[in-house]
Amino acid sequence: MFAKLPQTLTAPFGLLTDEAKLAFRSRPQGISKLYTTRHIAETDSYWDQYFTLFDTPSDVFSLISTHDIRRALLDSPENVATLIRVVTSRLFNLVSDHTFPSIPPTSVASYATSFMKTSSTERNATKEVLNSLRVLQRVLPVVFEVEGESNSFELEVLWKKVQVDEDEIVPTAPEQEPQFVIEDDDDGSESGHGSNTQSQIPQPKRTKTLPSLGEKLFTCVNDLLFCCGFSLPTKIQVDHYKINYVIWEKGVGSTTDSGPNHAYDSNKTEVLRLLLVLLSRQIYIPPAALFTHPSFYTLHVVRKTPRRDVLTLLCSLLNTVMNSATTNNMTIASVAGKVPYNHLVFKGEDSRTALVGMCLQVLCVLLDFQSGPARDIVSDSGDATSSSPTAQTNAFRYFLAKLHRTQDFAFILSGIIAILEQQLAISNNLLPGSRRSVPYVPETIVLFWKIIELNKKFRAYLLDSDKTVDVLAYLLCYSLEIKDKPQQHGLCRALSYIIQTLSAESAFGNKLSLPINIQVPTKWVSQGASHGTAGDFMITSVYSIIATTSGSLNSIYPALIIALANAAPYFKNLSVVASNRLLQLFTSFSNPLFLLSDESHPRLLFLMLEVFNSVVFHHLSDNPNLLYAIITAQKTFEELGTFTLTRGLREIQRVQRIKEEQASQAERDRKDGPQQERVSVESAHQEKSRLLKNESDPAFTIESTSFSGEDLEAGLGGHEQTETRPLTSLPSENSPTTSTSTITATSEKARGKMKARRSLSSDTINGDRMAAAGIGRNGFLPTQEWVTSWQQGLPLDTVMLVISELLPKIQNLQAGRQKANSAGAITDFLQSVTLTDVLPPAPVLYPRRFMWSDASIVWLTSLIWGGVYVHGMSPLGIWNSTNVQLFFVKHTQPQQRQITDTMSSVVGGLFSPTRQRLERSSNQ
């Protein structure tokens, strides 16, 4: 019974400080030998400690620093090359060795003794494989950063091919039958992607070129992901072949499930982390060279991986992600995860969460890659130009686009919705901060974007299903959740493009009349996001995102407003709140300070007018609330029709004077103190008398009080906007607006109003140029010629026709009825009104789709890798302290937490560890 106990034990049972690990940092035979001793032989026993010393990934990343590797590359580069060759050689040999994988502990006693430091010579092959993976994860990022785009050291060590005699080649085991994965209905010549046809062709030459070290490393990584006893259960092993390419879990392409296993999930995460490190060669290339200098590693994965491996890996990663929210794995970590505030006590992630996050990151990176020969093939189809992947450009993008089975679509959509629903439930929790947010929601959103972009059949399935409204609600809710977090503004931008992509489909518009079924958190309802139909929720959410961010998210304004313009022809029965939100957005965009501050701002006003015109043309009588709101804003439309640079500057100066007077008055009130209280009471009585007098004035035309709405908050509110920022990366427009020349003559009164709008000359005054110089941002100087260029093209005629026709009739209704019931009568009238004899024919619908460009592809790539970088910071810091060039990294100093802050944070739900924050220039 005691025969297997270790003969010598270190400090208590090896569970505390390990002397050997400390010695590795301090003694000459440790890490320092890597850069102090030149030309260490591959057979030297020094390398053995890299396979046996470490027990966890944290051991490797704490005992081997980036400074150590960088110094070795400068002083002894041959030792780093030897380290890579020794580690990969040991890895290749272990994978094919019969001792791997080692038999895992089957009892608590054996598991406990595995922590003990023993003198036994028994070899742990699994530990050596894991340490090989970890050492490569630590060394390769430092190797990648050397010499930037052209790394001769990297090419020599990892990509150099060697020619040998055919007699020296060791025969390999025959390939197994591939598992049925995807019913590809378009095989053709592309179905044999990556297949090894060299075995069928006789080789007359006496020599043969062997794969490079990098190519063999990718083959080994793929084998480890499907190795029985290491990443898959041993029960599915066939004979003595431990590498079995079967899909990990049930879902796409598979109906069998081997069941969750903590050890297997942990091993998969380790292998996928190395794969992600290999793919991270991209982040050491500047954005300008991303297309001209593609990563050899990613190119090999997406273009050279055999078809069987691509399909099996793609389905395995997809199924693992989609099953994440419905898994029934009852582990200590999963049970503890349901305890409130558990993340304040238990640090880190459980193995399942870490695996799902790693699968999503690898999927996003592979599906996003379009560099060099991996770029999609552009094809012209009629008037439109489209691009699509092939099996030769990017096999992962190609086979994802080939999914077509309805049950696969239902499985993927359910999995994505389950993750988003889980995140919303955490945000809607009664105990604030009691549960940690789902860490992989951003990657899930990017994956969803890639699927609807690549697979047109899935997009059609989504839009035809009843889940369309739920997906829209979840995306908008998550936008509302992260809009106030600067580090998440890049994801907000991605969400706006996804919503624009969906809004361009007519099937999406037909769903906007359906009710919202999800429970929207109260805090967002108070900010403007109201319940009701999907159209109401879309409008109020867009309003809330724009109105409550004080201009910090102006880069996503165009996409959000374009989405409203695309959906406007389908708006029906808009609520009072949603109608007022549209008018408030229009009023804010027509503010002279906003219009004149940037060259692209008038475009937002143009789009808002298109929203009104689309409602008028397609569902006039179905939207009495919006129609009434437009009529009450008569003055705003008329002033916009006669807008000039001089008038805009005068209005800006007037508002500035009022603000200065208010500030001076506030300063005087502060100095006067109690003496001012009596004056304030008198002023209040005078103001009340003035309002009562105005209300009884017979010149009062329209009662807008029954349709009141909140003003926009600071940054977009009324005429008080003080900050604007330039718009960037605007999607292209595909359709012109309704031409004003198509408006038919209706009546003398209507034609008179349209002529009056154009008859005013562009008056100028001295000092306009000097005044305008202080309005424009980033060096922009508005001129009267520029104002005329966009002001005359505004599609105002349709709205002015509606106002000229309906305003007199509404005034007559108000004059003939009491104030109490006039609103109801007006609503009934607007529901029955028709202007078919007044309005021109409705224009053809040309929705504005999101169009990919080189700049947008680079931006999304940097966004994806920025998220990967942030996830890698804790707990290992995989890419920390390396020269990343794809995006800008800025670290903030962690603030010291006080005891009082901790107690108040627990109560308020803000108790979370201070982390470094990544800010990327691509988010701006």
SVG drawing of the C-alpha trace seen along z (x, -y; Angstrom):
<svg xmlns="http://www.w3.org/2000/svg" viewBox="-67 -94 96 96">
<polyline fill="none" stroke="black" stroke-width="0.4" points="0.0,0.0 2.8,-2.4 5.2,-1.1 4.4,-3.9 4.8,-6.7 7.7,-9.1 10.9,-8.4 11.7,-12.1 9.3,-14.9 9.8,-18.6 8.3,-21.3 5.0,-20.1 4.2,-17.6 5.4,-19.9 2.3,-22.1 4.1,-25.2 7.3,-26.9 9.2,-24.6 13.0,-25.1 13.6,-23.9 11.3,-26.6 13.1,-29.3 16.4,-28.0 15.3,-28.2 15.2,-32.0 18.3,-32.4 20.9,-29.7 23.3,-29.8 21.7,-26.5 18.3,-28.2 16.8,-30.7 19.9,-32.9 22.0,-30.2 19.8,-30.8 21.4,-34.2 24.7,-33.9 26.0,-30.6 26.5,-30.5 25.7,-27.5 24.0,-25.1 23.8,-21.7 20.4,-20.1 21.5,-17.0 22.4,-19.0 20.5,-18.0 19.8,-21.7 16.7,-21.5 15.0,-18.7 13.9,-21.1 11.6,-22.9 9.5,-19.8 9.4,-18.6 9.7,-21.7 6.4,-23.5 3.1,-22.4 0.7,-25.1 0.7,-27.7 1.2,-30.4 4.5,-28.7 5.8,-29.1 4.7,-32.7 6.0,-33.8 9.4,-32.0 10.2,-32.9 9.7,-36.6 9.6,-38.3 12.8,-40.2 14.6,-36.8 13.6,-35.7 14.3,-39.1 17.8,-39.2 18.5,-35.7 17.5,-36.7 20.0,-39.6 22.9,-37.9 22.4,-34.2 19.8,-33.8 21.1,-30.3 19.9,-29.2 16.4,-30.4 16.4,-28.6 17.6,-25.4 14.9,-25.8 12.2,-26.0 13.6,-22.9 14.1,-20.9 10.6,-21.7 8.9,-21.0 10.9,-17.8 10.0,-16.5 6.4,-17.4 6.2,-15.5 7.9,-12.5 5.6,-12.4 2.4,-12.6 3.4,-9.6 4.8,-7.7 2.7,-4.9 3.2,-6.4 1.1,-9.4 -1.3,-10.3 -0.6,-9.3 -3.4,-7.7 -5.2,-10.4 -5.7,-9.9 -8.8,-8.0 -9.0,-8.5 -8.7,-11.3 -5.6,-9.7 -3.8,-9.4 -4.8,-12.9 -3.3,-14.2 -0.1,-12.3 0.3,-13.8 1.1,-17.1 4.0,-15.5 7.6,-15.8 8.8,-12.3 12.1,-10.7 10.5,-8.2 11.8,-8.1 8.3,-7.4 7.6,-9.7 4.5,-11.8 4.1,-12.2 1.0,-14.4 2.8,-16.9 5.7,-17.1 3.3,-17.8 1.5,-20.5 4.8,-22.1 6.0,-22.0 2.8,-23.9 3.3,-26.4 6.9,-27.1 6.0,-27.8 3.2,-30.1 5.8,-32.1 8.6,-32.2 6.8,-32.7 5.2,-36.2 8.7,-37.6 10.0,-36.0 7.2,-37.5 7.9,-41.1 11.5,-41.0 12.2,-42.8 8.4,-43.4 7.2,-42.3 10.3,-40.5 11.8,-38.2 14.7,-36.3 15.2,-34.4 11.5,-33.3 11.7,-32.2 14.9,-30.2 13.7,-28.4 10.0,-27.8 9.5,-27.9 12.7,-26.5 12.2,-23.3 14.7,-20.5 15.2,-18.0 16.0,-14.4 16.3,-11.0 13.0,-9.1 14.6,-6.1 14.9,-8.2 11.2,-9.0 9.3,-7.0 5.9,-5.6 2.9,-7.0 -0.3,-5.2 -3.1,-5.2 -5.7,-7.9 -9.0,-7.0 -12.3,-7.4 -13.5,-11.0 -16.5,-11.6 -19.6,-12.9 -19.7,-16.5 -21.5,-18.8 -23.6,-17.9 -21.8,-20.1 -24.1,-20.5 -21.4,-22.2 -18.4,-19.9 -17.1,-20.2 -13.4,-20.8 -13.2,-22.6 -14.4,-19.6 -11.0,-18.2 -9.5,-21.1 -6.3,-20.3 -6.4,-16.5 -3.1,-14.7 -2.9,-13.6 0.8,-13.1 0.4,-9.5 -1.5,-8.7 1.1,-10.1 4.4,-8.3 7.4,-10.1 10.3,-9.6 12.7,-11.8 15.2,-10.4 14.7,-13.3 11.7,-14.8 11.1,-18.1 9.9,-17.7 7.4,-20.0 8.8,-22.9 8.8,-23.1 5.8,-25.4 3.8,-23.1 4.6,-20.1 3.6,-22.2 0.2,-22.9 -0.3,-19.2 0.6,-18.3 -1.7,-20.9 -4.6,-19.5 -3.8,-16.0 -3.7,-17.1 -7.2,-18.6 -8.5,-15.2 -6.4,-12.9 -8.2,-10.2 -7.2,-10.3 -6.0,-13.9 -8.8,-15.9 -11.3,-13.2 -12.6,-10.2 -10.7,-7.0 -13.9,-5.1 -14.0,-6.4 -10.5,-5.3 -10.3,-2.9 -7.8,-0.1 -4.4,-1.6 -5.0,-4.9 -5.4,-7.5 -5.9,-10.4 -9.6,-10.4 -11.0,-13.3 -14.6,-13.3 -16.6,-16.4 -16.4,-17.2 -20.0,-17.7 -23.4,-17.3 -24.8,-20.0 -23.7,-20.9 -22.6,-17.7 -22.9,-15.5 -25.6,-13.9 -23.4,-12.3 -22.0,-13.9 -19.1,-12.4 -20.1,-14.5 -18.1,-17.2 -14.8,-16.5 -12.8,-19.0 -9.4,-17.5 -10.2,-17.3 -11.6,-20.8 -8.5,-22.1 -6.2,-20.3 -8.2,-21.7 -7.8,-25.2 -4.0,-24.7 -3.8,-23.6 -6.1,-26.3 -4.1,-28.9 -1.0,-27.8 -3.0,-27.9 -4.1,-31.4 -0.5,-32.4 0.6,-31.1 -2.2,-33.1 -1.3,-36.2 1.6,-36.9 -0.9,-39.4 -0.8,-41.8 2.9,-42.6 2.1,-43.9 1.1,-47.6 -2.4,-48.2 -1.0,-49.7 0.7,-46.4 -2.0,-44.0 -3.0,-43.1 0.4,-43.1 2.2,-41.1 -0.1,-38.3 0.8,-36.0 2.3,-32.7 0.7,-31.0 -2.8,-32.0 -2.4,-31.5 -1.3,-27.9 -4.3,-27.2 -7.0,-28.7 -5.5,-27.5 -3.4,-24.4 -5.3,-22.5 -7.0,-19.3 -10.7,-19.5 -11.4,-16.8 -9.5,-18.8 -11.2,-22.1 -14.7,-20.6 -14.1,-18.8 -12.4,-21.7 -15.0,-24.2 -17.9,-22.1 -16.2,-21.3 -15.6,-25.0 -19.1,-26.0 -20.8,-23.3 -18.8,-24.0 -19.8,-27.6 -23.5,-27.0 -23.8,-24.4 -22.2,-26.7 -25.4,-28.2 -27.3,-24.8 -24.6,-22.5 -25.6,-20.4 -22.1,-19.9 -22.4,-19.9 -19.0,-20.9 -17.9,-22.9 -17.2,-25.9 -20.6,-25.8 -22.4,-25.5 -20.4,-28.2 -21.1,-30.4 -24.7,-30.6 -23.9,-32.0 -24.3,-35.8 -21.0,-37.7 -19.0,-34.4 -16.6,-36.1 -15.4,-38.3 -14.1,-35.2 -13.2,-32.7 -10.9,-34.2 -10.4,-33.0 -12.6,-31.0 -13.7,-27.4 -12.4,-25.2 -15.6,-25.2 -15.9,-29.0 -12.2,-29.3 -12.7,-26.7 -15.8,-28.4 -14.0,-31.8 -11.0,-30.3 -13.2,-28.6 -14.8,-31.9 -11.6,-33.8 -10.1,-31.2 -13.3,-31.2 -13.4,-35.0 -9.8,-35.2 -10.1,-32.5 -13.4,-33.7 -12.1,-37.3 -8.8,-36.6 -8.7,-38.2 -5.1,-39.0 -3.0,-38.4 -4.2,-35.4 -6.9,-34.7 -9.0,-37.7 -12.5,-37.0 -13.1,-36.7 -14.9,-39.8 -17.7,-39.1 -20.0,-41.4 -23.7,-40.4 -25.7,-43.0 -25.4,-46.4 -24.0,-45.2 -20.5,-44.0 -20.2,-41.2 -17.4,-39.2 -17.4,-35.6 -14.8,-33.2 -13.6,-30.0 -12.0,-26.8 -8.7,-28.1 -8.9,-31.5 -10.2,-30.8 -11.6,-27.3 -13.2,-28.2 -15.1,-31.2 -16.1,-29.0 -17.5,-26.0 -19.3,-28.3 -21.0,-29.9 -21.9,-26.4 -24.1,-25.5 -27.6,-25.0 -29.5,-22.5 -32.4,-24.0 -31.6,-22.1 -28.1,-23.5 -29.4,-27.1 -31.9,-26.5 -29.1,-25.1 -26.7,-28.1 -29.4,-30.7 -30.6,-29.2 -27.1,-29.0 -26.4,-32.7 -29.7,-33.8 -29.0,-31.8 -25.7,-33.5 -27.2,-37.0 -30.2,-36.1 -27.8,-34.9 -26.0,-38.3 -29.3,-40.3 -30.4,-38.2 -27.2,-39.2 -27.8,-42.9 -31.4,-42.6 -30.4,-41.0 -32.0,-42.4 -28.6,-42.4 -26.4,-44.7 -23.0,-43.3 -23.8,-40.0 -22.9,-37.9 -20.0,-38.3 -20.8,-39.3 -20.5,-36.6 -16.9,-37.1 -17.3,-36.1 -20.3,-38.2 -18.2,-40.5 -16.8,-37.5 -20.3,-36.0 -21.6,-39.2 -18.6,-39.3 -19.3,-35.6 -23.0,-36.3 -21.9,-39.2 -19.7,-36.8 -22.4,-34.2 -25.0,-36.6 -22.4,-38.2 -21.1,-34.9 -24.2,-32.7 -27.1,-34.2 -29.3,-31.2 -28.8,-31.7 -29.6,-35.4 -32.8,-34.5 -33.7,-31.9 -33.1,-34.4 -35.3,-37.1 -38.1,-34.7 -38.2,-33.4 -39.9,-34.8 -36.5,-35.3 -35.7,-38.4 -37.3,-40.7 -35.5,-39.0 -32.1,-39.3 -32.7,-43.0 -33.7,-43.6 -30.7,-41.8 -28.3,-43.7 -29.8,-47.0 -29.9,-46.2 -26.2,-45.3 -25.5,-48.5 -27.3,-50.4 -25.2,-48.5 -21.8,-49.3 -22.4,-52.7 -20.9,-54.5 -17.7,-52.4 -15.0,-54.0 -13.1,-50.7 -16.3,-49.1 -17.0,-51.8 -15.5,-49.7 -18.0,-47.0 -20.8,-49.6 -19.7,-50.5 -19.8,-46.8 -23.3,-46.5 -24.5,-49.6 -23.2,-48.0 -24.9,-44.7 -28.2,-46.5 -27.7,-48.4 -27.0,-45.1 -30.3,-43.6 -32.3,-46.7 -31.5,-46.6 -33.7,-43.5 -37.4,-43.8 -38.1,-40.8 -36.6,-42.7 -38.9,-45.6 -42.0,-43.4 -41.1,-42.2 -41.0,-45.7 -44.7,-45.7 -44.3,-42.7 -44.1,-43.3 -40.9,-43.1 -41.1,-40.0 -37.8,-40.3 -37.7,-42.1 -35.9,-45.4 -34.0,-46.5 -35.7,-49.5 -32.5,-51.6 -32.7,-51.6 -36.4,-52.3 -35.7,-55.4 -33.1,-56.5 -35.6,-56.4 -35.8,-52.7 -39.5,-52.0 -41.5,-48.9 -44.0,-48.4 -43.4,-47.2 -39.9,-46.4 -40.1,-49.6 -40.8,-51.7 -37.9,-50.0 -35.5,-50.5 -36.3,-54.2 -36.1,-54.9 -32.9,-52.8 -31.2,-54.7 -32.3,-57.9 -31.0,-56.8 -27.6,-55.8 -27.2,-59.2 -28.7,-61.4 -26.9,-60.0 -23.3,-59.8 -22.6,-63.5 -21.1,-63.1 -18.6,-60.4 -20.2,-57.9 -20.7,-60.2 -18.8,-57.7 -21.8,-55.3 -24.5,-58.0 -24.5,-57.4 -25.0,-53.6 -27.8,-54.0 -29.6,-56.7 -29.2,-54.8 -30.8,-51.8 -33.8,-54.0 -34.0,-55.2 -33.9,-51.6 -36.7,-50.6 -38.8,-53.7 -41.0,-52.4 -42.2,-49.7 -43.0,-51.8 -46.6,-51.3 -48.5,-52.6 -45.5,-54.4 -46.1,-55.4 -46.2,-58.9 -42.8,-58.4 -41.1,-57.0 -42.6,-59.7 -41.3,-62.4 -37.9,-60.8 -37.6,-61.0 -38.5,-64.7 -36.0,-65.3 -33.3,-63.7 -34.2,-65.8 -34.2,-69.0 -30.8,-68.2 -29.3,-67.5 -30.8,-70.7 -29.1,-72.7 -26.8,-75.3 -24.0,-74.5 -24.1,-70.9 -24.7,-71.5 -21.8,-73.9 -19.3,-72.1 -18.4,-69.3 -18.7,-68.7 -20.5,-65.4 -23.2,-66.5 -25.8,-67.7 -25.9,-64.1 -27.6,-63.0 -30.2,-65.7 -30.7,-64.5 -31.3,-60.9 -33.8,-62.0 -35.8,-63.8 -35.8,-60.6 -37.2,-58.8 -40.2,-61.2 -40.7,-61.0 -40.7,-57.2 -43.4,-57.2 -45.5,-59.7 -45.2,-57.8 -45.9,-54.3 -47.8,-54.4 -49.2,-57.9 -52.5,-57.1 -50.9,-54.3 -48.7,-56.8 -50.9,-59.6 -48.6,-60.3 -45.6,-60.9 -47.7,-63.0 -48.9,-65.2 -45.3,-65.6 -44.2,-66.7 -46.9,-69.3 -46.1,-70.7 -42.5,-71.1 -43.6,-73.3 -41.3,-76.2 -38.2,-74.0 -38.9,-72.7 -39.6,-76.2 -36.4,-77.7 -34.4,-74.8 -35.8,-75.6 -34.4,-79.2 -31.2,-78.4 -28.1,-80.4 -24.7,-80.7 -25.4,-84.1 -28.6,-83.0 -26.9,-80.0 -24.0,-82.1 -26.5,-84.6 -28.4,-81.8 -25.2,-80.3 -24.1,-83.7 -27.5,-84.3 -27.4,-81.0 -23.9,-81.8 -25.0,-85.1 -27.9,-83.5 -25.6,-81.0 -23.1,-83.7 -25.9,-85.7 -27.2,-82.6 -23.7,-82.0 -23.3,-85.6 -26.7,-85.5 -25.8,-82.2 -22.6,-83.8 -24.5,-86.9 -27.0,-84.6 -24.2,-82.8 -22.8,-86.0 -26.1,-87.6 -27.1,-84.5 -30.4,-84.7 -31.3,-88.2 -32.1,-86.6 -34.7,-84.2 -37.4,-86.9 -36.6,-88.1 -36.8,-84.5 -40.4,-84.1 -41.5,-87.3 -39.9,-86.2 -41.8,-82.9 -45.1,-84.7 -44.3,-87.0 -43.4,-83.9 -46.7,-82.2 -48.7,-85.3 -46.9,-85.5 -47.6,-81.8 -51.2,-82.2 -51.4,-85.2 -49.8,-83.3 -52.2,-80.4 -55.2,-82.6 -53.7,-84.4 -55.9,-83.7 -52.9,-83.6 -51.9,-80.3 -52.1,-77.9 -51.4,-74.3 -51.5,-72.5 -48.3,-70.5 -48.6,-69.9 -50.5,-66.7 -47.6,-65.2 -44.7,-66.3 -41.4,-64.5 -38.2,-64.8 -35.5,-67.0 -32.2,-65.5 -29.5,-65.4 -26.3,-67.4 -24.4,-67.1 -27.4,-67.0 -30.0,-68.9 -31.7,-71.7 -29.4,-74.6 -27.0,-73.7 -24.7,-71.4 -21.1,-72.3 -19.1,-69.3 -19.0,-67.5 -16.5,-65.1 -15.9,-64.2 -17.7,-61.2 -15.5,-58.5 -15.9,-55.3 -19.3,-56.1 -20.9,-53.3 -21.6,-54.2 -25.0,-55.2 -26.6,-53.3 -29.7,-55.3 -30.5,-59.0 -33.3,-60.6 -36.6,-61.6 -36.0,-64.3 -37.7,-67.5 -38.5,-67.9 -41.0,-65.0 -43.3,-66.9 -46.5,-67.7 -48.3,-70.9 -51.2,-70.8 -52.5,-74.1 -51.5,-77.7 -50.8,-77.7 -48.5,-74.6 -46.6,-76.0 -46.2,-79.3 -44.6,-77.7 -42.1,-75.8 -41.2,-78.9 -40.7,-81.0 -38.2,-78.5 -36.0,-79.0 -36.6,-82.7 -34.4,-83.9 -31.0,-85.1 -27.9,-84.0 -27.3,-87.2 -23.9,-87.7 -22.5,-90.1 -19.1,-91.3 -17.3,-89.0 -19.1,-85.8 -15.8,-84.1 -14.2,-85.1 -17.2,-83.9 -17.4,-80.6 -13.7,-79.9 -14.5,-79.3 -17.4,-76.9 -15.8,-74.2 -14.0,-71.3 -10.6,-69.9 -9.9,-72.8 -13.2,-72.8 -14.4,-76.2 -18.1,-76.4 -18.9,-78.8 -22.1,-80.0 -21.3,-78.0 -21.0,-74.8 -24.2,-75.6 -26.0,-76.2 -24.7,-72.9 -26.5,-70.8 -29.3,-73.0 -30.8,-73.1 -30.7,-69.3 -32.6,-68.6 -35.8,-66.6 -38.0,-69.1 -40.8,-69.4 -42.7,-66.3 -42.9,-67.3 -43.8,-70.9 -46.6,-69.7 -48.0,-67.6 -47.8,-70.5 -49.4,-72.9 -52.3,-70.5 -53.0,-69.4 -52.1,-72.3 -55.2,-74.4 -57.5,-71.5 -56.0,-70.7 -56.4,-74.4 -60.0,-74.3 -60.5,-71.2 -58.9,-72.9 -61.0,-76.0 -64.2,-74.1 -63.6,-71.8 -62.6,-72.1 -59.0,-71.6 -59.9,-68.4 -61.0,-66.4 -59.2,-68.1 -56.3,-65.6 -58.5,-62.6 -60.3,-64.3 -57.0,-65.2 -55.8,-61.6 -59.0,-60.3 -58.6,-62.8 -55.0,-61.9 -55.8,-58.1 -58.3,-58.7 -56.4,-61.3 -55.2,-60.5 -53.0,-62.7 -52.7,-60.5 -54.0,-63.4 -51.4,-65.7 -48.2,-63.6 -46.2,-62.3 -45.9,-58.5 -43.8,-56.8 -40.2,-56.4 -38.6,-53.0 -36.9,-51.7 -33.2,-51.5 -31.9,-50.4 -28.4,-51.4 -26.4,-48.3 -23.2,-48.1 -20.4,-47.9 -17.0,-46.4 -13.9,-48.3 -10.2,-47.9 -10.4,-50.3 -13.4,-48.5 -11.7,-45.1 -8.6,-46.4 -10.7,-48.1 -12.6,-44.8 -9.4,-42.8 -7.9,-45.2 -11.1,-45.1 -11.0,-41.3 -7.3,-41.1 -7.7,-43.8 -10.3,-41.7 -8.0,-38.7 -5.2,-40.8 -7.3,-41.9 -8.4,-38.4 -4.8,-37.3 -3.7,-39.8 -5.3,-37.9 -4.0,-35.8 -1.0,-34.9 -0.3,-38.1 0.5,-36.3 1.3,-39.3 2.1,-41.7 5.3,-43.8 5.6,-42.9 5.7,-45.5 2.2,-45.2 1.7,-47.3 -1.8,-46.5 -3.4,-48.6 -2.4,-51.0 -2.1,-49.7 -2.4,-52.0 -2.1,-50.8 -3.6,-52.7 -2.2,-52.5 -4.4,-50.5 -5.9,-52.5 -5.4,-51.4 -8.6,-50.2 -9.5,-51.5 -11.5,-49.5 -14.3,-52.0 -14.4,-51.8 -14.6,-48.0 -17.6,-48.1 -19.5,-50.6 -18.8,-48.7 -20.2,-45.5 -23.4,-47.3 -23.5,-49.1 -22.5,-46.1 -19.4,-47.7 -16.9,-45.4 -14.7,-44.2 -10.9,-43.9 -9.2,-46.8 -7.8,-45.8 -5.7,-47.4 -7.8,-49.0 -7.0,-48.7 -7.9,-51.7 -7.5,-51.1 -7.3,-53.8 -9.6,-51.8 -12.5,-52.5 -12.4,-56.2"/>
</svg>
